[in-house]
Amino acid sequence: MVSIFYLIAQMVGAGALVSLLLGIKPGTTFLGMDADTAKVATIILVGALMIVYVVVGGMKGTTYVQIVKAFLLMTGALVMTLLVLAHYKFNLSTLLGDAAQQSGKGEAFLQPGLRYGVETASASATFYSKMDLLSLGIALVLGTAGLPHILTRFYTVPTARVARKSVLWAIGIIGVFYLFTLALGFGAAALVGGKAITAQDKAGNTAAPQLAQALGIDYLGGDTGGSVLLAIIAAVAFATILAVVAGLTLASSSSVAHDFYASVIKRGQAGERDEVRVARISAFVIGAVAIVLSIFAQSLNVAFLVALAFAVAASANLPAILYSLFWRRFNTAGALWSIYGGLIAAVVLVFFSPVVSGSATAMFPDSDWHWFPLSNPGIISIPIGFLCGWIGTVTSKETDADKYAELEVRSLTGHGAH
């Protein structure tokens, strides 16, 4: 479920990017198709190509793509950030002023309350808007620890020491990249403009490549330079999307093949060839589900879809991980309760939220069955996951102090880990 939510975001982003490259936008036609049909076709085609790559490339191919992607992403973001700052002679005040002016929102663009914490005459609506921001922040902070394609990365390092070292490097690189996104976001608002961004994609998913095109026109010699820089940044974006899709699909399909098929259905009697076959079938099925859902989610912002995946991960996986590491009494029943309780709570709340129905930008804008007021369920579903884990543990008599002691030593020292 976590992987599917995250895959939807990648498919929607890939479709928006291809639409930009091919000039597909509202009011235009492409190969005899209207804009909406063409965008659906791009999502299906790109999604299918990515899933085929995952099935053929496997873990080794995915790892190399992620290494190359990290280098390209940081280099591309650094170059664009420097170009944006150079355009304003490294004067952040001028950058922010132009961003506000070109955004179409004026000074409100730089003030709280434009998206979250909106002050209205309704006290409850104001409260829910502020809680939505808090819920989003909690999900993003806690969800990272439970993302399956992040957890599986630890299988590709040889020792616990190298694992810790890689985490420190990742934190540093990601932290710097997020600082770049501040300049890129305000730069897109200032140099491209809110109207131009939403004219290409209503959810604003093509802001970064459109900024690259604008910077290329300014610094690389007109339209040709703009096309060149757009192509480079688009290639970096595709590499990033491919790396994430590959990691997610591998994590989920290997879980189906090894944890469910081999361990549950075959009770440890499945052969390696059978596991590989089931994993490949699972990859196609999971990818197909993500592609179909992505068609309905085109109106949603990619960053927001990613936040939903983080919320599900934080609700279902994080409680089980933390309890396993730090609670001696925790047991199998508690793990099952926390995972299923948090997962069901998160998915149900998302289904009955304004994300799916009841708003102009929902997956089903013409229907309304929502009753949950928040767009991100984390502030409710994460505590439910922890509560379910506690209930499942205390209502079960199972306990194994020796196993916990072994786990504690391994988690703190890395001894015995391979």
N, C-alpha and C positions, 0 to 999 in steps of 0.2 A: 504493500500500500504506500509506503514511504517512497519507494522507487517510482511508482506510477505517478504520484503527485509531482515529483521532481521531473520526470520524463515529459509530462505535459508542458511544463515551463520551457524545456529545451526544444520541444517540437514547435511550440508556438513561436519561440524566438527564431528558430531556423526558418520557419515559413515566412515570417515578417522580413527577415534578411534577404531571402531569395526574391520576395516580392519587390523589395527596394532595388535589387540588382537588375531585375527584369522590367522595372518601370511599371509594375502593377499597383495601382491605387484606385480608390473609389472614382467611378465615372469613366474608367478606361476599359479597354478590352485587350485580351492577350490570346493569340491563336484561336480566335473566334469565341473565347469564353469571356464572360463578364468578370469583374474584379473579384467578387466573392468566390465564384467557382474556381478561378485560377489560383486563389490563395489556398483553397482546400486541396487542389491538385498538388501544389508545392509542398504542403505539409505531408501528404501521403507519400510523395516521391522521395523527399529528403528523409523522412522517417524510415522508409523501407531501406534506403541505401545505408543508413547508419546501423540498422539492426543487422543487415547482411554483413557489414564490416565486423561487428562484434562477434557474430557467430564464426566468422572465418579467422579473425585476428586473435581471439582469446586473450588471456591475462597478459601474456608477454607483449603482444601488439598494443594492448590498452596502456600498459605501463610506459612504453616508448612514446606513444601519442601524448600522454600526460606530461612527460618530461619536456617534450618539444613545445607543447602548449604553454607550459608555465613560462618558458623563456620568451616565446613570442608574445604572450599576453603582457608580461611585464615590460618588454621592450616597446611594444605598440602603445601601451598606456603612458609610459614615460615620455615618448616622443610627442604624443598628442597633448599631454599636460604641459610640457615645455612650450609647445607652439601656442597653446591657449594663453599661458602666462606671458609669453613674449609679445603676443598681439596687444596685450594691455600693459606692456612694459613692467610686468610683475607688480602691478597696482591692483590689489584685490578689491579695493573700494570701487574702482571703475568697473571691474568685471561684475561685481554684484549689482551695481547700478544698472548696467546694460542688460543683465539677465532679468532683472525685475521689469525693466521697460519693455523688453521684447517678449516677455512671457505672456503678456495680455492680462496680467493680474495686478500690475502696478506694485506699489510698496507691500501689498499683502503677500506677494510672492516670498518676501524675506521674513515674514512674521509668522508666529505660530497660529494655528487655527484654519489654515487654508485646506488642509487634508484631514488632519486629526485635531481633536480638541476644539472643534467648531462650536463657538458660542451661539446658541439660539434661544428663542423664547421658552423652549421646552427644557426644563431642568433635566429630565430623564434623557433626552436626546444628547444634551451636552455631556452628561455623565458617561453615556455609552461611547461617545466619540473619543473621550479622553481614555476610557478603559481600553478601547481598541488599540490605541498607541502603546499603552502599557503591555497589553497582550502580545502585540507584535514584537516588542523588544524582548520580552521574556522568551518567546518562541525562538527568536534568532540567536539569543545568547546560549540557551540550554539545548537547542535542537542540534547544534553542530556535533555534540558528543554522541548523538544517537544515529547519525546518518550512516546507512549501511556501506555506501561506497567509500566513506572515510575510514570506517572500521576495518574493511578488508585490505586497506593499504598496508596495515601492519603485518600482513602475511608475506609481503614482498621485501621485508628487511630481515637481515640475518640474525641480529641480536637485539636484546632489550635496550642496550646502550645506544645502538644506532637508531632504534625507534624513537627514543627520547630526543636524540639529536635532530632527527628529521622533523619532529613536532616543533621544536624551537625554531628551526629554519622556516617551517611553514607559517608559524605565527608571525614571524618578522616580515616575510614576503607578503602575506595576506594583509597585514596591518598597513604596509606601505601602499599596496594596491588600493585599499579603501580610501586612503588619503588622496590618491589620484582621482578617484571617482568624484570627489567633491569638485575638483577643477573641471572635470569632463562634464558633469551635470550642469553646472552653472555656465560653462562654456557653450554647451549645446543650446541652452536657453537664450544666451546672448547673441551667438553668431548664427544660429539657425532660426530660432524663434519658435514660440509655442504653436503658432498656426501652421507653420511648415511641417513641424514634427507630427502633429495630429492629422494633418492632411494626408500624410503617407501612411500612418498607422494610428488608429484612434487611441490605442493603449500606450502610445509613446515608446514602443519597443525598438524603434530604429533610430533613436536619438544619437547614439554614439557613432554609427557609420555615417549618418548625415553630417555630424560634426566633422568627421574625417574628410568628407567631400568638401565641406566649406573651407577647412584649413588647407587642403590641397590646392584649391582655387587661389587662395591668398598667397601661399608660399612656394608652390611648385609650378607656377606658370599657367594659370587659367584652368579651363575646363579639362584639359588633358591631365594636368597635375591633380585635379580633384578626382578624376576617375581612377588614377593610379593609386592615390592614397586610400580611396574608398575600397578598391579591390584588395589592397594589402590588409586593411583592418577587417574587411569581410572575411578574408582567409583566416585571420587570427580568430575571429569570432566562430567560424566553422570548426576550427581545430579545438577550440574551447568546448563548444557544444558536443562535438564528437567524443571528446575525452570524458565528459560528464555522462553522456548517454552510454558509452561503453562501460564505464565503472558501475553505473546503476544497473544496467542490464545484466552484467556479469554477477554482481552481488545477489540480485534477486533470483536469477536462473540457477545459480549454483546452490542457493538455499533450497529451492524446490527440488533439485536433483539429489543433493547430498542429505539435507536434513529431513526432507519430507519423503521423497521416493525411496532412497536407499535405507534410511534409518527407521522410518515409520511403516511404509508399505511393505518393503522387502525385509525389514528387520535385520539389516546388516548383511544380507545375502546377495546384494546386487553387485554385478561386475562393473569394472571401471568403464568399459565400453557402453554399458547400459546407462550409466550415470551421465556420460558425455552426450549420449543421444537425447536423454530427457532434458538435459540442460539446454541443448540447442532448440528443442521444441518449445521449451519454456520461454526462451529468449524471443522467439517469434510471437508467441501468444501475448506475452507482456508488452512487447513493442506494438502489437496490433491494438491492444486495449488503449495504450497511451495515445496512439495516432487518432483513434476514433474520438476519444475524449478531447484531444487537442482541437479538433475541428469545432467543437462547441465552445471552447475556451479562448477563441481568437480575440475576443473583446477584452480579455483580462491582461493586466500588466504582468510581464514575466517575473519581475522582482517580487510581486505580490504572490504569485503562484509558488515561487520558491519558499516564501515565508510559510505557506500552508504545509509544505513538505517538512519544514523544520518543526512546525507545531506537532505534526503527527509523530515525528521521530522523538521529540522531547516527551510526548505523552506516553508512548508505548515502550521505547527502548531505554530511555534514560533512567527511569525508576529501577528497572531490573539491573542495570549496570551499577548504579550507585549502591543499591541495597546489597548486591553481591560483593562489592568491595569493602563496605564499611559496617555491615550488620551481620554479626555472628549467627543470629537466629534465623536469617533468611533461608528459604528452602525452595524446592521445586514448585510447590503450590503457589507460593508468593510470586515467583517469576511468571507463572502462567496468568495469575490474576492481574498483575501489574501490566503485562504486555497486552492482554486482551481487553482489560478494562480501559486502559489509556487509549488503545487503538479505536475501540468502538465509540468511546466518548468523543474523540477528535473527529472521526469520520461522520458520525451522526450530527454533531454540531455544525460541521461545514456544510453538510447536505441541507440543513434547515437554516442556513445563514443567507445574508444578502449576496454572497458570492455566487450561489447557484440559482436563486430566483428572487424576484421582488425588487430588482433595481435595473436601471437602464443599461448597466455594464455587466449584468449577470450572465452566466452561461445560458440561462433560459429567460431572457428579458421579458417575454410575453406571458410568463406564468409567475405565480406568487404563492408559495407554500411556506415561506420562511417565518419562523417565530423567534429564532435566536438573533439578538440584535447586533452581535459583534461579527466582524469579517474574519478575524483570526480567533480560533477557539482556545489558544494556549493557556490563557489565564484561568480557564475552567478545567480543561481536559488534563493539563499537567498535574494539578493537585489530585484529580480523580485517579490518575495512574499511580501516584504514590500511595493514596489511600487504599486502592484495591490491592496493591502489593502488601501493605501492612495487614489488611484483613485476611488475605489468603495465607499469609505466614502464621499469624496467631491462631487461626482456626485449624491449622495442620499440626500434627504431632511430629512430623519429620524433622530431624535435626542431625547434623554431622559436624561436630566441633573439629575433628581432625582434618576434614576436607577444607573447612574454612581457614584453618591454620596454614595448610599448604598453599591455598590461594593467596593468603595475606603475604606470605614470604615471597612468593613468585611475583606478585604485583609490586612489592616494594623494592625487591633486589634484582628481579629478572632471572633468578636462578631457576634452571629447568625449562626455560622458554627457548624455543628453537624457531 
